[in-house]
Amino acid sequence: MIESWRWFGPQDPISLRDIRQTGARGIVTALHDMPNGSLWPEEEIASRRSMIEAAGLTWTVTESIPVHEDIKTGAPGWEKLASNWAETARALARQGIKTICYNFMPVLDWTRTDLDYELEDGATALRFEFAAYAAFDLFILQREGAEADYSEADLALAEERFAQMSGNERDRLTANIIAGLPGSEESYTLDTFRERLASYRGIGREELFRNLQNFLEIVVPAAEEEGAVLAIHPDDPPRSLFGLPRIVGSLEDLQRIAGMSPSSTNGFTVCTGSLGVSAGNDLPEIIDALGERIHFAHLRATKREQDPRSFHEDAHLEGDIDMVAIIRALRRVELQTDRVIPMRPDHGHRILNDLNGVSTPGYPAIGRLRGLAELRGVTRAVDALDTFSTAVE
């Protein structure tokens, strides 16, 4: 696998020089200052690529070209926005950046309620707490019709959780959910968030699947002509939030999306943290099933809590997943398809000097470096053991 590192551009507190010292050689980035729906100028792509190469690194994956909300809802004018997306993919491919990660999550990208959840060892992690999420939905956002999405027990749990929060805690929760986490190019106020939710009235899973297929019919041929591949990212978490449909959360969902186009250009990002939140997802099975459609991997672990709807980010080799089996499955796909899949250590705990410095939520330097080192060690051990087993046979 190509060891890569997510970089949020020149404003990222972790510099390209820092990244070079991690041993990673691939950079995962985007032109984050470009408005959603716009066409990225090729000269700006070339300039960013040159900046990365001057640091001795390679722009390996674009994460992401944001998909405009009007594409997801099928609003008038969505075709022009999809055309801009396709032309941006073409421009990236002409500059040698041919793996493009994107997501089709309505309104919100990945969602967490706590950005500094303290662990037993003093490190901090990202967390999604169901009770806090429900309290926000019901009593802060006051989403119309929200009560129908919760059981009586859940309503009582949310009310109790809301009553425990101070004003500052409520403000922080609101900011964590709607202000936009790293990589999500949209942020909202409570009023604009309500307006955006309203734009999805009448759009359920089937309608969202249809809109994704319409989008793919425009962008897949463009990417294929330029030799690029598209890698849709799973929903995070892989379940409905705020009454919105989610369509990228299980093997069944992924296989349905694969069936929308016979071309392997229409492929996937395997995010082990996102998919791992669902106890029903067998990650090695998903990897084996998708095979040549896997174009990118986010490797991280999550740990479901006593209420299994809540989870926090765990150390990369811990949590509810078998990272050794996952890496072995990815290496198997690489050997079977004669490809090298870019991967990055996704998220990381804030540890050591991370706790005293400035970092992007989920993307501290030392926490991710620990993750990369662990993943590198597992990969080399798996390769050595598999080589030994083959030799013995």
C-alpha positions as semicolon CSV with decimal commas, in nm:
position;residue;x (nm);y (nm);z (nm)
1;M;0,000;0,000;0,000
2;I;0,106;0,360;-0,057
3;E;0,152;0,522;0,284
4;S;-0,022;0,860;0,266
5;W;-0,109;1,150;0,495
6;R;-0,398;1,392;0,489
7;W;-0,293;1,754;0,454
8;F;-0,537;2,045;0,458
9;G;-0,321;2,279;0,254
10;P;-0,087;2,565;0,346
11;Q;-0,301;2,660;0,645
12;D;-0,262;2,312;0,803
13;P;-0,065;2,338;1,132
14;I;0,124;2,026;1,021
15;S;0,361;2,124;0,741
16;L;0,473;1,924;0,439
17;R;0,820;1,915;0,597
18;D;0,668;1,758;0,909
19;I;0,486;1,501;0,698
20;R;0,804;1,406;0,515
21;Q;0,950;1,299;0,851
22;T;0,666;1,051;0,913
23;G;0,785;0,824;0,633
24;A;0,463;0,875;0,437
25;R;0,522;0,965;0,074
26;G;0,172;1,027;-0,056
27;I;-0,033;1,338;0,018
28;V;-0,412;1,333;0,039
29;T;-0,550;1,684;-0,008
30;A;-0,779;1,914;-0,202
31;L;-0,824;2,279;-0,291
32;H;-1,024;2,341;0,023
33;D;-1,070;2,710;-0,050
34;M;-1,273;2,645;-0,367
35;P;-1,651;2,689;-0,324
36;N;-1,868;2,379;-0,355
37;G;-1,989;2,331;-0,710
38;S;-1,714;2,541;-0,869
39;L;-1,471;2,429;-1,139
40;W;-1,117;2,406;-1,003
41;P;-0,872;2,596;-1,228
42;E;-0,610;2,356;-1,359
43;E;-0,335;2,611;-1,298
44;E;-0,421;2,614;-0,926
45;I;-0,416;2,235;-0,917
46;A;-0,074;2,242;-1,085
47;S;0,054;2,501;-0,837
48;R;-0,054;2,290;-0,538
49;R;0,097;1,979;-0,694
50;S;0,427;2,160;-0,746
51;M;0,427;2,277;-0,383
52;I;0,385;1,917;-0,267
53;E;0,651;1,782;-0,500
54;A;0,898;2,050;-0,390
55;A;0,872;1,896;-0,041
56;G;0,969;1,554;-0,178
57;L;0,613;1,418;-0,167
58;T;0,346;1,317;-0,420
59;W;-0,017;1,429;-0,439
60;T;-0,164;1,080;-0,447
61;V;-0,536;1,124;-0,370
62;T;-0,780;1,413;-0,391
63;E;-1,004;1,417;-0,087
64;S;-1,241;1,556;-0,179
65;I;-1,416;1,729;-0,462
66;P;-1,727;1,821;-0,261
67;V;-2,059;1,715;-0,410
68;H;-2,296;2,012;-0,401
69;E;-2,617;1,964;-0,203
70;D;-2,824;2,049;-0,513
71;I;-2,679;1,739;-0,681
72;K;-2,784;1,525;-0,386
73;T;-3,137;1,666;-0,388
74;G;-3,167;1,678;-0,767
75;A;-3,253;2,049;-0,752
76;P;-3,282;2,252;-1,076
77;G;-2,938;2,321;-1,217
78;W;-2,776;2,011;-1,064
79;E;-2,649;1,901;-1,407
80;K;-2,424;2,206;-1,440
81;L;-2,281;2,142;-1,093
82;A;-2,217;1,778;-1,185
83;S;-2,048;1,891;-1,507
84;N;-1,817;2,119;-1,305
85;W;-1,734;1,822;-1,082
86;A;-1,656;1,606;-1,386
87;E;-1,435;1,875;-1,542
88;T;-1,249;1,918;-1,213
89;A;-1,186;1,542;-1,208
90;R;-1,050;1,570;-1,563
91;A;-0,818;1,856;-1,465
92;L;-0,687;1,663;-1,164
93;A;-0,620;1,356;-1,378
94;R;-0,432;1,562;-1,637
95;Q;-0,208;1,677;-1,350
96;G;-0,145;1,318;-1,248
97;I;-0,383;1,302;-0,950
98;K;-0,604;1,014;-1,055
99;T;-0,767;0,885;-0,735
100;I;-1,061;1,095;-0,619
101;C;-1,238;1,033;-0,289
102;Y;-1,582;1,189;-0,237
103;N;-1,893;1,133;-0,030
104;F;-2,268;1,155;-0,082
105;M;-2,376;1,229;0,276
106;P;-2,672;1,469;0,290
107;V;-2,609;1,808;0,455
108;L;-2,345;1,697;0,707
109;D;-2,018;1,524;0,637
110;W;-1,881;1,313;0,924
111;T;-2,043;1,394;1,257
112;R;-1,913;1,392;1,614
113;T;-2,055;1,533;1,938
114;D;-1,723;1,558;2,127
115;L;-1,385;1,656;1,981
116;D;-1,183;1,608;2,303
117;Y;-1,320;1,300;2,478
118;E;-1,070;1,211;2,749
119;L;-0,958;0,851;2,758
120;E;-0,829;0,655;3,058
121;D;-0,465;0,718;2,964
122;G;-0,513;1,097;2,937
123;A;-0,522;1,109;2,557
124;T;-0,824;1,265;2,390
125;A;-1,031;1,128;2,103
126;L;-1,329;1,207;1,885
127;R;-1,663;1,072;2,006
128;F;-2,022;1,034;1,892
129;E;-2,256;1,019;2,192
130;F;-2,610;0,921;2,098
131;A;-2,773;1,087;2,399
132;A;-2,600;1,420;2,326
133;Y;-2,691;1,396;1,957
134;A;-3,056;1,331;2,043
135;A;-3,057;1,617;2,295
136;F;-2,926;1,851;2,026
137;D;-3,181;1,732;1,771
138;L;-3,479;1,757;2,005
139;F;-3,404;2,052;2,233
140;I;-3,146;2,274;2,062
141;L;-3,222;2,232;1,694
142;Q;-3,587;2,153;1,773
143;R;-3,622;1,979;1,438
144;E;-3,982;1,955;1,321
145;G;-4,114;1,601;1,364
146;A;-3,799;1,480;1,540
147;E;-3,994;1,312;1,821
148;A;-4,122;1,050;1,578
149;D;-3,766;0,923;1,523
150;Y;-3,713;0,829;1,888
151;S;-3,860;0,577;2,130
152;E;-4,007;0,687;2,462
153;A;-3,689;0,567;2,633
154;D;-3,475;0,769;2,393
155;L;-3,682;1,082;2,450
156;A;-3,634;1,049;2,824
157;L;-3,261;0,985;2,780
158;A;-3,222;1,294;2,562
159;E;-3,419;1,512;2,802
160;E;-3,204;1,400;3,094
161;R;-2,884;1,458;2,895
162;F;-2,996;1,806;2,789
163;A;-3,076;1,900;3,149
164;Q;-2,721;1,803;3,253
165;M;-2,558;2,042;3,005
166;S;-2,441;2,390;3,094
167;G;-2,490;2,672;2,848
168;N;-2,128;2,642;2,737
169;E;-2,167;2,270;2,682
170;R;-2,474;2,327;2,467
171;D;-2,289;2,586;2,261
172;R;-1,991;2,355;2,217
173;L;-2,215;2,066;2,113
174;T;-2,387;2,287;1,857
175;A;-2,055;2,401;1,714
176;N;-1,920;2,046;1,697
177;I;-2,218;1,928;1,495
178;I;-2,297;2,215;1,256
179;A;-1,985;2,431;1,232
180;G;-1,818;2,183;0,999
181;L;-1,549;1,927;1,081
182;P;-1,227;1,898;0,876
183;G;-1,293;1,809;0,513
184;S;-1,658;1,914;0,527
185;E;-1,675;2,227;0,318
186;E;-2,004;2,353;0,463
187;S;-2,086;2,510;0,797
188;Y;-2,422;2,629;0,925
189;T;-2,607;2,835;1,179
190;L;-2,907;2,671;1,342
191;D;-3,139;2,855;1,102
192;T;-2,946;2,768;0,786
193;F;-2,913;2,410;0,907
194;R;-3,291;2,389;0,944
195;E;-3,333;2,533;0,594
196;R;-3,095;2,280;0,445
197;L;-3,273;1,993;0,620
198;A;-3,601;2,122;0,477
199;S;-3,459;2,094;0,124
200;Y;-3,458;1,714;0,170
201;R;-3,830;1,683;0,233
202;G;-3,964;1,403;0,018
203;I;-3,618;1,256;-0,040
204;G;-3,572;0,912;0,109
205;R;-3,319;0,640;0,043
206;E;-3,458;0,548;-0,298
207;E;-3,457;0,909;-0,415
208;L;-3,101;0,959;-0,290
209;F;-2,986;0,640;-0,465
210;R;-3,147;0,769;-0,785
211;N;-2,972;1,105;-0,754
212;L;-2,638;0,933;-0,697
213;Q;-2,690;0,723;-1,008
214;N;-2,775;1,033;-1,211
215;F;-2,456;1,197;-1,084
216;L;-2,244;0,892;-1,166
217;E;-2,380;0,881;-1,521
218;I;-2,217;1,220;-1,576
219;V;-1,892;1,189;-1,382
220;V;-1,785;0,825;-1,434
221;P;-1,737;0,853;-1,814
222;A;-1,535;1,174;-1,769
223;A;-1,308;1,014;-1,510
224;E;-1,271;0,696;-1,712
225;E;-1,165;0,889;-2,024
226;E;-0,881;1,049;-1,826
227;G;-0,775;0,729;-1,649
228;A;-0,899;0,847;-1,309
229;V;-1,088;0,642;-1,050
230;L;-1,365;0,755;-0,814
231;A;-1,382;0,628;-0,456
232;I;-1,704;0,703;-0,267
233;H;-1,657;0,723;0,111
234;P;-1,895;0,543;0,350
235;D;-2,138;0,742;0,562
236;D;-2,000;0,842;0,902
237;P;-2,169;0,720;1,111
238;P;-2,348;0,474;0,877
239;R;-2,699;0,549;0,993
240;S;-2,967;0,813;0,945
241;L;-2,912;1,145;1,124
242;F;-3,167;1,426;1,159
243;G;-3,418;1,230;0,953
244;L;-3,186;1,231;0,650
245;P;-3,134;0,920;0,438
246;R;-2,795;0,751;0,426
247;I;-2,708;0,511;0,146
248;V;-2,340;0,412;0,187
249;G;-2,326;0,206;0,505
250;S;-2,327;-0,167;0,431
251;L;-2,205;-0,426;0,182
252;E;-2,553;-0,431;0,030
253;D;-2,538;-0,054;-0,023
254;L;-2,190;-0,073;-0,174
255;Q;-2,284;-0,353;-0,411
256;R;-2,590;-0,158;-0,523
257;I;-2,369;0,144;-0,598
258;A;-2,121;-0,077;-0,786
259;G;-2,413;-0,196;-1,000
260;M;-2,487;0,160;-1,110
261;S;-2,194;0,144;-1,353
262;P;-2,011;-0,156;-1,496
263;S;-1,684;0,039;-1,493
264;S;-1,440;-0,021;-1,208
265;T;-1,382;0,356;-1,223
266;N;-1,695;0,369;-1,007
267;G;-1,531;0,248;-0,688
268;F;-1,490;0,288;-0,316
269;T;-1,291;0,419;-0,025
270;V;-1,283;0,154;0,247
271;C;-1,303;0,352;0,571
272;T;-1,266;0,095;0,846
273;G;-1,376;0,341;1,112
274;S;-1,699;0,442;0,941
275;L;-1,798;0,091;0,838
276;G;-1,670;-0,051;1,167
277;V;-1,927;0,144;1,368
278;S;-2,192;-0,103;1,246
279;A;-2,163;-0,442;1,415
280;G;-2,318;-0,601;1,107
281;N;-2,030;-0,508;0,879
282;D;-1,765;-0,776;0,825
283;L;-1,479;-0,563;0,693
284;P;-1,258;-0,836;0,541
285;E;-1,569;-0,975;0,370
286;I;-1,651;-0,629;0,230
287;I;-1,295;-0,588;0,100
288;D;-1,296;-0,929;-0,065
289;A;-1,635;-0,862;-0,222
290;L;-1,543;-0,521;-0,366
291;G;-1,203;-0,630;-0,499
292;E;-1,094;-0,417;-0,796
293;R;-1,342;-0,145;-0,699
294;I;-1,135;-0,051;-0,391
295;H;-0,923;0,252;-0,479
296;F;-0,838;0,401;-0,138
297;A;-0,831;0,301;0,228
298;H;-0,881;0,497;0,550
299;L;-0,747;0,284;0,833
300;R;-0,871;0,357;1,185
301;A;-1,066;0,188;1,462
302;T;-1,377;0,279;1,657
303;K;-1,509;0,136;1,982
304;R;-1,881;0,096;2,041
305;E;-1,987;0,191;2,392
306;Q;-2,247;0,050;2,633
307;D;-2,515;0,213;2,421
308;P;-2,393;0,072;2,086
309;R;-2,520;0,381;1,904
310;S;-2,240;0,571;2,078
311;F;-1,875;0,521;1,988
312;H;-1,535;0,681;2,016
313;E;-1,217;0,665;1,810
314;D;-0,987;0,398;1,947
315;A;-0,618;0,328;1,888
316;H;-0,556;0,200;1,536
317;L;-0,498;-0,162;1,638
318;E;-0,774;-0,170;1,900
319;G;-1,151;-0,116;1,893
320;D;-1,415;-0,335;1,735
321;I;-1,226;-0,430;1,420
322;D;-0,952;-0,676;1,331
323;M;-0,695;-0,450;1,165
324;V;-0,460;-0,741;1,091
325;A;-0,734;-0,921;0,896
326;I;-0,825;-0,596;0,718
327;I;-0,468;-0,529;0,605
328;R;-0,429;-0,887;0,495
329;A;-0,749;-0,854;0,287
330;L;-0,629;-0,529;0,129
331;R;-0,292;-0,685;0,042
332;R;-0,478;-0,979;-0,108
333;V;-0,675;-0,743;-0,332
334;E;-0,355;-0,567;-0,437
335;L;-0,192;-0,895;-0,537
336;Q;-0,500;-1,022;-0,719
337;T;-0,550;-0,701;-0,916
338;D;-0,183;-0,602;-0,959
339;R;-0,238;-0,259;-0,805
340;V;-0,105;-0,057;-0,512
341;I;-0,382;0,100;-0,302
342;P;-0,312;0,431;-0,128
343;M;-0,397;0,428;0,241
344;R;-0,374;0,680;0,519
345;P;-0,386;0,652;0,898
346;D;-0,723;0,810;0,958
347;H;-0,775;1,029;1,264
348;G;-0,569;0,975;1,575
349;H;-0,567;1,042;1,947
350;R;-0,421;1,365;2,077
351;I;-0,122;1,244;2,278
352;L;0,200;1,388;2,422
353;N;0,274;1,731;2,269
354;D;-0,044;1,712;2,061
355;L;-0,227;1,798;2,382
356;N;-0,039;2,126;2,415
357;G;-0,034;2,230;2,051
358;V;-0,275;2,328;1,778
359;S;-0,411;2,061;1,548
360;T;-0,711;2,004;1,326
361;P;-0,977;1,793;1,508
362;G;-0,906;1,430;1,441
363;Y;-0,577;1,505;1,269
364;P;-0,300;1,553;1,530
365;A;0,060;1,489;1,430
366;I;0,185;1,246;1,695
367;G;-0,138;1,049;1,728
368;R;-0,147;0,981;1,356
369;L;0,225;0,909;1,347
370;R;0,168;0,640;1,610
371;G;-0,112;0,500;1,394
372;L;0,099;0,504;1,079
373;A;0,384;0,326;1,258
374;E;0,148;0,057;1,386
375;L;-0,012;0,009;1,045
376;R;0,330;-0,005;0,877
377;G;0,441;-0,271;1,123
378;V;0,129;-0,482;1,068
379;T;0,166;-0,458;0,690
380;R;0,527;-0,572;0,694
381;A;0,452;-0,853;0,936
382;V;0,158;-0,973;0,726
383;D;0,373;-0,970;0,412
384;A;0,653;-1,160;0,585
385;L;0,420;-1,422;0,731
386;D;0,234;-1,472;0,404
387;T;0,564;-1,507;0,217
388;F;0,683;-1,760;0,472
389;S;0,357;-1,957;0,449
390;T;0,384;-1,967;0,070
391;A;0,743;-2,087;0,088
392;V;0,651;-2,365;0,332
393;E;0,368;-2,483;0,111
